[in-house]
Amino acid sequence: MNKDQVKGRAREATGKVKEAAGRATGNEKTELKGTAQKTAGKVQKAYGDAKEDIRNPR
């Protein structure tokens, strides 16, 4: 597991929390920021997965 995978998962989790908080409070701006952060986390995790696959081919 590399740092991009870890950071991506953390960013994705933080985004999910922000998204849920924004939805619960009716704050669309917070909800959208959470959605964007969650998506960025997924992308970073996928990048980390790709790096790991290159380093350790199956």
C-alpha positions as CSV (number, residue, x, y, z in Angstrom):
1,M,0.0,0.0,0.0
2,N,1.4,3.4,-1.0
3,K,0.8,6.9,0.2
4,D,-1.6,7.8,-2.6
5,Q,-3.8,4.9,-1.7
6,V,-3.9,5.9,1.9
7,K,-4.4,9.6,1.3
8,G,-7.1,8.8,-1.3
9,R,-9.1,6.7,1.1
10,A,-8.8,9.3,3.8
11,R,-9.9,12.1,1.4
12,E,-12.8,9.9,0.2
13,A,-13.9,9.3,3.8
14,T,-13.7,13.0,4.7
15,G,-15.7,13.8,1.6
16,K,-18.4,11.4,2.5
17,V,-18.7,13.0,6.0
18,K,-18.9,16.5,4.5
19,E,-21.5,15.4,1.9
20,A,-23.7,13.8,4.6
21,A,-23.3,16.8,6.9
22,G,-24.3,19.2,4.1
23,R,-27.3,17.0,3.2
24,A,-28.4,16.8,6.8
25,T,-28.2,20.6,7.4
26,G,-29.5,21.5,4.0
27,N,-26.2,23.3,3.1
28,E,-25.8,22.6,-0.6
29,K,-22.3,24.2,-0.7
30,T,-21.0,21.9,1.9
31,E,-22.6,18.9,0.2
32,L,-21.1,19.8,-3.1
33,K,-17.6,20.3,-1.6
34,G,-18.0,16.9,0.1
35,T,-18.9,15.3,-3.2
36,A,-16.0,16.9,-5.0
37,Q,-13.6,15.8,-2.2
38,K,-15.0,12.3,-2.3
39,T,-14.4,12.1,-6.0
40,A,-10.9,13.5,-5.7
41,G,-10.2,10.8,-3.1
42,K,-11.4,8.0,-5.5
43,V,-9.2,9.4,-8.3
44,Q,-6.1,9.5,-6.0
45,K,-6.8,6.0,-4.7
46,A,-7.1,4.7,-8.3
47,Y,-3.8,6.4,-9.1
48,G,-2.2,4.7,-6.1
49,D,-3.7,1.4,-7.1
50,A,-2.2,1.8,-10.6
51,K,1.2,2.7,-9.2
52,E,1.1,-0.4,-7.0
53,D,0.1,-2.6,-9.9
54,I,3.1,-1.3,-11.9
55,R,5.4,-2.0,-9.0
56,N,4.0,-5.4,-8.2
57,P,2.6,-7.1,-11.4
58,R,0.5,-10.1,-10.7
